[in-house]
Structure formats: structure tokens, C-alpha cells
């Protein structure tokens, strides 16, 4: 095991010990009746999903106070509930931890003229779907995205938790100049963004010396790094090499010898045989080094033929566009089919199953990775990703694990989020129907709670119908990224 992997394991072990100590303290305190106070929220009835055990259990009662799960599996008998807000759930309703989307693009490209971040409607769509934590995985306008996070944190705007990723590190960043981005400059930029609220970083189109500096400097701040990497082709970094550098998470590509530097990662992935020994060897490297894999299965299907088992609407997502934007988007449909991505969509399902079968259950996360062109929105995408997991052969219980506790662990926030446990933050949602029997039931969200605040998902969605995009051609230019987006700098705020 490399030095970086040892450090990572020790860091997670310390976090785990702190969690055990904190939860143990809360449980000792909870042995005596917690009681119910004015302002508490009590969830009574229905079922709750224990994502750690992978089972559904009767909900005897959950007491929420000041944004915290004060008592899970509470005994409500004999308690005076008159001062609390009591929410009675139906026998077919299930409580789950809030979902984590670790590739949650807030970007849209309605005109085919470059992406822009949209941080007014998108946050509502995420939250209404039970997605209570998001990592944007590269922001087009990191300063504005940071301010959106600050508004949400201050209660001035509705939305999920945003773990800011800051600007891309690599050629995916507008205006990126390889010659200027020396390791020393990258370290300076990491320091700047870390000091301004970025929680984790994303590399895409980066070279080895730059990535090494990014990982090292991020770790000095206790932050993680993820990467959309390549095969080594044209100076890209193979995931295998990034893992040995100490990277924390990898997106899309397994890497290794099955991805030779003589061709692009996409060209290798298109016809990849997931049963090849080189693939298994690379998966074992992930597991030895404790590196998370974010497969982003559905990201490719949007560009393909749109597998009807996954991409059939259960709600009209285009209704959230302004009437003018709706016409613009509709005029550009249907989009041409990218056959390479169509093949990759199905290859990725087999690759995910190989990773799972090799013992990778605890190192797979959920990420949607869909910068929207207006036909579909990533707020709904987590449910499609869960369905794609199950279609790949993953048991529903473990698909839910990928989207909850695994995401929390990958961001180093599992001490407070990712599962329904006494002492954790009250981030959860309620769906109609048992998702362990049919994972598609997560789509039918009845209630969302974030930091203890209760939201009606139907009202959230209704509040943003017809709100996304320009209202006319006269105000369309701000929605065209190629006209507006400039390279972020270490002095931008």
C-alpha cells in the first residue's frame, strides 16, 4: 500500500472513531427518553430504510430537533406530542437518507453555444427529488456558484447542500493555459479556493505534474480530489497513475492496461471487455488504495438512443423551461444519436457489475453528470442512475448505499450525513412504495427534509415551472456560455 493510501486510511479511521464516539455519546444520552419539545418534528409510521444493513424497518418514530436526528427508532408511547409537528406516514411510505449526487452539474446549454451555471431552478429540482447533497464536479462560474451556496446556507434560497468544487483544473476550464499552469501556480490556486469555501476539487484535461500538485495541496487542506482522466493518450493521465499519486476518486474510466496510451479512453471503453484480467487488476488497485469510483452510467445514455427503461419521463421535465426556452429546446430535438456513447452506456453497466463483484460495493458512488440541454434535468437524474445500477445487476439495497452513505464517505462527511442514525443531520426524503422491491419507487417523493426543515416536493416543483431560461431572444445572450464565460482566476470572487 502506498504512503498516500496509508494516509487516506488513517484519516478515514480517525473520522470513523470520532463518529463512533459521537454516536455512542448520543445513544447514551438517548437511553433516557429524549422527550419532545416545541419546534420538534416527529415522523411517525411507515418504514425507514437502513442503508447500512440494506433492510426496511418499521418506523416507530423519528424525533428531529434543531436540524438533527435526536432519536431514531424512538419509543413515542407516553410522550406528549402536542407541542411538536407530527407527520404521520402511510403504511406504504418509506423514509430514506437524502441522496448524494457527486457529479451534480448545475450547468445548462440551451442553445448549443456553451454552458452556463444555473443556480435558481436547478437547486429546487435537486431538493424536490430528495437530493440533499451535491458536488458540482467542476463549475463554469465558481464565484457565482459559491454565492449560491452561501445563499442556501443562509436560508435565503431553497436548495440542497452544495459542496463547491471550484473551477476545473485542466483544459475543461475556460481559458486554461497549460504553459502558465505550473505546479507552483496550481498550489496557489488550491490555497485560494480552499480558503474561499471549495470543499473538493475536480481535474479534467490535466497533465501528470499538475495533477500531482493538485492532489498534494488539496490533501494539505484536508480536501479530496476527483478526476475525469484518460488513458495517457496525448498527455492525459491514466487513472492507474492518478491512483498511485493518491487521488481520492475517479470518474467514468477504470483505466489501467485495458486503456493503452495509443488511443483515447473513449475508444478503449467503447468495446471494453469487462471480464479481461487487466480490468480486474485495475479494480483491485482501486480497492487496495481505497479509491472511490463514480461510474456515471446514465451520462452516456442521454447521447445515445435513450434506453426506455431508464429515460422514460415520469414527469414532464421540460415544463420547467420558460415558454421561449421551451420552443428553443424543442426546435433542437431530436438530438442526433452518438453511437459510440450508446455502446459505452451498455459497456459501463457491465464494468460497474465487474467492479461490484470484485468486492467494490463500498467504493461506488452516484453521479449524474448531465449538463442539461433542456430535455432532461439532473435533479431527476439520480433516480435514473439508481435504476441503471439495478439494471446492471446491483441489488436495490446496494444501489441505495451507493447514493447515500458511500457518497457521504467519499466526501468525508459520513459522521453527519448519509444514513438515518441518531446524532446525524436530518437530511432525508420519503417515497411512496418500497424501493428495495422496485428501485423506481424513489422517484415518487412525498416529503423532503434538509437540516430538519420539511418541504413539500410538489410545491417545490410548482414554484419553478416555467422559470428556467431566457424569456425572449432579447435576453438570450447571458445563456450562451461562449459569449459570457471567462477564465476564473485565483483573484476571482
Secondary structure, 3 states (H helix, E strand, C coil): CCHHHHHHHHHHHHHHHHHHHHHHHHHHHHCCCCCCCCCCEEEECCEEEECCCCEEEECCCEEEECCEEEEECCCCCCCCCCCCEEEECCCCEEEEECEEECCCCCEECCCCCCCEECCCHHHHHHHHCCEEEECCCCCCCHHHHHHHHHHHHCCCCCCCEECCCCCCECCCCCCCCCCCCCHHHHHHHHHHHHHCCCCEEEEECCCHHHHHHHHHHHHHCCCEEEEECECCHHHCCEHHHHHHHCCCEEECCCCHHHCCCCCCHHHHHHCCCCCCHHHHHHHHHHHHHCCEEECCHHHHHCCCCCCHHHHCCCCCHHHHECHHHHHHHHHCCCCCCCHHHHHHHHHHHHHHHHHHHHHHHHHEECCCCCCECCCCCHHHHHHHHHHHHHHCCCCHHHHHHHHCHHHHHHCCCCCCCCCCCCCCECCEEEEECCCCCCHHHHHCEEEEEECCEEECHHHHHHHCCCCECCCCHHHCHHHCHHHHCCCCCCCCC
